[in-house]
């Protein structure tokens, strides 16, 4: 038979989704795949009930329903202080996963290079490869996950087409500071490089950390391509509503790529989601308080159990150091954790280019009773010691 694609022959299945299947198999509490076990805001589900009988149920405009884009531009203006043209600078996609893929395919040619910080969300390297480009990995060094400016500039000297920044970061919870983003921006200008930002956790932050929109920094308005979604902010990961904000020439190219990838996002869900995009500031304040509470419950419980971890600055993940348990393979540890302790986690090696096998990732976007049940089970984690 004809051979399959060489471009994809090194791909594995998603380790995150695999750990969900393993968690389900062993009836473990799933703290691996990052979705909440609580409902979206009632205003959204009420709006869904209103829209369901009447629609719209047919294709929306390829790059997104106008009222959705207008509401999104208003929200971005409110939080970032930037006027976005919803006709020329915005494309609505099927989740931020498609947003990143469309952005990457719009700027990268086969043979180009793209800088990716390591650890990284598992799609970034794959998106680069699917675009025919080559990833250059720059380490974020545990436990604080800072980067070495000299190492980063050495990567820029290879003249990459783009750099990908997840801020706040999955999986390590790092929030990039204004100084760090300014340094990255200066290098991007110096070496004429696009900056692609994944800002899906923009509203999930822990004091005193704040989110800086890279597009607002001096000289970066026309160099930054924003990828984002509504999934995390409104607890609707299954709705798959994402978007790209980019300079007009980039957005025009993204529109075309998006059209051939998925045609368009779900019309009725865009109609419903306008409700969320018009929430007032209290919603976002309450969201931050809610996630701060969940973080405090879970990492506080980990601390009481004597576990070693890095306190997240943003997002809803925590990386735990398993060095003391004597495992050489973090995949094996996570399988044993699910099967013998009853808690699902993701092996950290799936996020690192470097040979890191001593970290695992939990997520804590869960109800109190779920987190407390997981902590009760983690009290037996010492049975895994070798």
N, C-alpha and C positions, 0 to 999 in steps of 0.2 A: 504494500500500500504506500501511497505518497507520504513523505515524512511530514511531521507537524512543525509548527512555527518554532524556529530557534529562539526567537525573541522571548517566548514564554516558557521555554523548556525548564528553566530554573525555578519557576514559580511553584510555591506550595499552596495548599489551601490556607485561608486565614486562620492563624493560630488563635486569635481571639474567639472567632466563631467555633473553632474546634473545641476550645475549653468550655464553651457553653454546652456543646453536645456531651462532653465528658461529665460536666456538672449534672446535666439532666439524667445521664445514665446512672449516676451514683446517688441521685436525690440530694445533691449537695446544694448549699446556698450559693447562688451564682453571683460572685463578686468579680467576674471576669469581663463579660461584655457590658459596655457602658451604657445601659439604659435604665431609667428609674422604674420602681415598682409602685409608683403613685400616679394619680391621674393628672392630666393636663388641667389648666385653670377651668373652672366651671363655665366662665364666659365663653371659652372656646367650644366646649362640648355642647353648650346651649346653642351656639351659632351653627354648629355642625348639624344639629337636629333641625334647625330652621332651613338650612340650605339644602339638605338631602332631598326633600320632595320636589324642589323647584329648580335646582341647578344654580349655575351653569354645569352641564354635563358633557359638552362637546369641547373640541380644541379651543384653548385660549390662544391669543397671539403667541407666536413661537417663543419670543423672549420674555413672556410674562404678561399677565393681565395688568391693564393700566392702573386700576385702583390699587392693586397690590404693590406695583412699583412706586407709585406716588407715595403710598404710606411708608414704604421702606426708605425712600429718599428723605421723607420728613423725620423718620426715626434717626437716620444717620446724621442729619443736620443737627438734631437735638443733642446727640451724644458725642459726635466727633467735631461738630462745628463747621462742617464742610457742605457746601451746596453741591449736590449730585444731580446731574441731568438724567432723569429716569428713562428718557428716550434714547440717549446717546451713550450713556456710561453704565448701564446696568443690564444684566441678563439673569433671568430667573432659571434655575436648573433643578434637576431631580436630586436634591441633597447637595451638601458640600463635597461629597465624593465626586459627583459629576462636575461640580464647579472647578475642583482642582484638576481633573483630567482635561477638561475643556481649556482651562487656562494654560496648562502645560503644553498641550498640542498646538495651541495658538502661537506660542512664542518659541518653542524648541524645534530645531531641525535635527535629523539624524546626524550623529557625530558631535552635536553640541554637548556641553557639560552643564550640570546643574548642582549647586551646593545644597546639601541637605544636612541639617544638624542631627547628630546621633546622641541620645536616642530620638526616635522619630515614630510617628504614627505609620503603621505598616504600609499604607497606600503610597506614600511619597516616593519611595524607591521604585515601586512598581509603575507608578505613573510616568516617572522619568524614563524607565526602560521601554514602556509601551510607546512613548513618544520618539523612541530611537536615540535618545540622549544617554549620557553616561553620568551617574551620580558621583559627586565628590563629597565624601562624608567628613564633617568636621565635628570632633567630639565636644559634647557638653559634659564636663568632668564631674562625676559624683564626689561628694554628696550634695554640693550646692548647685551643680549643673551650670557652672559658668564656663565661658569659652576663653581660649587664649587668643588675643587679638593678632599675634604674630602668625599663629597657625591659620587663623581665618584669612589673613591677607595672603598667605602662601597659596591658599585655595583660590582666592580671587586672581592671583597672578596667572592662573591657568585660563583666564578669560572665559568664565562661565557665562552662559546666556541668562541664567536666573539663579536666585537663591530662594529657598523655601523656609519660611519662619512660621512655626505654630506658636501662637501667643494668645492666652496662656497655653502651656505646652502639655500635650498628651504624649508620653505617659508620665513625665516627671513632675508636673505641676509647676514648672518654672514660669515666672512672669518676667518678661524682658523689660528692663528699665529704659527710661528715656535716653540715658547715656549709652547703653548698649545698642539701642536701635539707631541712635545718631551715628555711632561708629560704623554700624553696618551700612547705613545710608550713605555715609561719606565714601566708603569703599565701593558701593554700588555705582555712585556717580563717577568715581575715579576710573573704574574699570568698565563702565557702561553696561551695567547688568540690571535686569529686571528683578524686582522684589515681589515675590508671591507670598501673601500672608494668609494663613488659616486662622481666623479669629472667632471660631465657633464658641469658645468659652469666654467671650469678652465680658460677660456679666457675672461670671462665677469667679469671684476674687475674695481673698481673705486679707483683712486689714493687717498692715498699712499698705498693702500692695494696690496699685492702680493700673488700669489698662491704658496704654498709650497707643493711639491709632497711628501706625507708621505713615499713613498718607498725609498726616497733618504736619509732619516734620519738614523743616526747610529744604527745598529742592526736590522733594519726593512726590509731590502731587501727581506728576505725570509718569512716575516710574513704578508706582506700587499697584499691584493687582490684588484686590481683596477677594478672598473666598470665604464664604460664611454660610450659615443655615439657621433655621428656626428650631432645629431639633432639640438642642440642649436648653436654650433659654426658656422654651415653653413646654418642655417635656413631651415632645411629639416626634420622637425619633423615627417612628414608622410612617410619618406623613411625607418625608423626603422632599422638603422644600428648602432649596438652597439658592445661592445667588453669587454672581460675580459683579464687583464694582471695579471699573478700569477706565483708563483714558479712552476717548472715543474710538481711536483707530484699533486699539486692542479689543474693546468691547464689540466692535463690528466683526472682527474675526471670530471672537468667542461665540457670537450669535450663530455664525455659519457652522462652526464645529458642533455646537449644541444641537442645532437643527438636525444634523445627520446622526448624532448620538442617540437622542431621545425624543426629538420633535418639540416636546414641551412638558412642563410640570402639570400636575393634576389641577384642572380648572376649578372644581368645587372646593378643593382644599385651599387654594389661593384665596378664593372668595371668603372662606371662613377665617383664614389667618389674618386678614385685614383687621379683624377685631383685636387680635393680640398686638399688632404693630401700633395700635393706638392706645395701648395701656399707658397710664401715667407713671410718674417716677416712683410712686409707692410700690408698684408691682416689682420693680427692679431692686428696690431697697429690701422688700420682703424676701425676694429670691436670694439675695446675698445673705440675709439673716438665716434663711432656711438651710442653705448649703453650709454656712458656718456652723450651724448647730449639728448637722450630720457629720461634718468633719470632726468636730469636737467629740461627738459620741464615739466615732470609730477610732480615730487616732489616739484619743484619750484612753480608750479600752486597750488598744495595742500597747500603749505606754505602761498601763497597769499590769499587762501580761509580761512586761520585760522584753518586748520585741524591738528590734532595731529597724528604724525607718527614717525616711526624709520627710519632714513636714512640708506639705504642698503649699505653694503661694497662691495657686489658682487651679481651675479645673476641678475634677472630682475623683482624682486618682492618688494613690499613695504607693510608693515603691518601698518594699521591705527587703532587708538584707538577710539572706538565708545562710550566710557563710558558716554560722555556728552549728548548723544541722548536719554537716558532713557530706552533703551531696555535691557531686561534680557536675550533675546535669539538672538544670532548673526545670526542664520539661518533665523529667521523672519525679521531681519534687512536687510539681503541680498536680500530676496524676495521683500521687500518693495523698496529697492534701485533700483532693476531692474524694478519693475512695476510702481513705482511712480516718480523716478528720471531718469531712463533710462540708468543705468550703472550697469554692472554685476561685482560682486566680489565673493570671496569664504569666507564663515564663518571660522574664525580662529580656532574654536573648533575642526574642522576636522583634525587639525595638532597637537593638544595638547593631551597628556594623562591627564594632570591636568585639573581641571574645569575652563578653560579659555573661557569666552564668551563675551569678550569686544574688540576683535581684528578681523579685516577682512583683506583679502589679495587682493591687486590689482596687475596686471602685466602691464608692460609698454613697451613690445616689439612690438610697434606699430608706424605707420607713424605719423608725426607731426600733420596732419589734424585729425587723429583719436584721438590722445591724447588731442588736443585742443578742439575737440567736446565733449569729455568726461568731460573735465574740465568745459566747458560751462554748461553742465548738472549738474555737481556736485555743481555748484553755487547755485542750488536750494535744496541742501541737507538739509537745515534747516527746510524744510517742514516735515521732519521725526522726529523732536524733540517732545518729549512727556512731 
